[in-house]
Structure formats: C-alpha cells, structure tokens
C-alpha cells in the first residue's frame, strides 16, 4: 500500500510562484517514477511533469521553462516549483507514483491563479 499527500496549493496572482510537495509513504520501492498531473474544470487530467528515481525529467510543453520538478529520494518526496504562473494554470494538481506498473494517486491540491 502506498499513500501520497500533497501540500502547497493556494491562491496566487498571475506572475507569482508556488511550490507543491508530495510525500509518499508505505511500500515504496527504489525504482519508481513520480509526477504531477492537473485537472481544470471541464477538462481531462493532463501531465504536468514527471521525474524518475534516476532524476530523468519530462515536462508538458505548456510548463517548460516555468515549472521545475525535483525529488528527494531519501524522503520519498517530489516537488513542483511553479514560477510565472498564468490563469490557465488554475487546476487541481495531483501527485502520482508509478512502480511495478501500478499507479498511486494523491488526493489533489487546488492551485488558483487569479488577480
């Protein structure tokens, strides 16, 4: 069993920054991929960024150059630094862990970008 707990969401003005965190606990294996996905109202959930346990990263084109994903393997925690936020970044952000071909999801954290 794996549990994921996200934190760090909130309300921010356009151009501002937020840092999301996701702590994983339970049966964590050394080789896995963690990532962030988001879902805006009326839209499908979409990839934001992923990072492997070997620190290989992947980003959606819409966030490249603005968002940075990182992780601390000792703490089983993944982070998402979001800069230059835009209103279109408003969504619920979900953390995901993939290991042994199984996906585990967090409960989500709301990010709202508005003036």
ABEGO torsion letter per residue (X at the ends): XBBBBBBGBEBBBBGBBBBBBBBBBEBBBABBBBBBBBBBBGBBBBBABBBBAAGBBBBBAAABGABBBBBBAAAGBBBBBBBGBBAAABBBBBBBBBBGGBBBBBAEBBBBBBX
